[in-house]
């Protein structure tokens, strides 16, 4: 009898909807968790910096956080911080390497992935060659990070 081969890949998701039993590792890539993770890993290096997070929260509460704000303000600010963060770059490299060995899910609280930093992280990983389930259009975030090309 042939043994069923396990599919390994990186996924992204909304924390309240994640079934931890389906993954080898669950990474919360959030700045301010609602509660401290118990079995999950809190990986703040891949979350927005305190400054970017604070600006996002302000924009959200003012009702101006939309697609235009995300693309013109949030994405550039997030990428600018990310490229300066050596630890974050190392985590991205590790994820790219492990994407063929482990099922890992990267979670955040945002319900709409297209307006969440996890879409940016997913696009960067896609551009780096990671095995990741994501939208092909997110590769645009990798393309904005010339230093990795």
Secondary structure, DSSP 8 states (H G I E B T S, - for coil): ---------EEEEEGGG--GGG-SEEEE--SS-SS--SSSEE-GGGS--HHHHHHHHHHHHHT--SHHHIIIIIHHHHHHHHHT-HHHHHHHHHHHHHTTT--EEEEES-S-GGGSHHHHHHHHHHHHT--B---GGGHHHHHT-GGG-
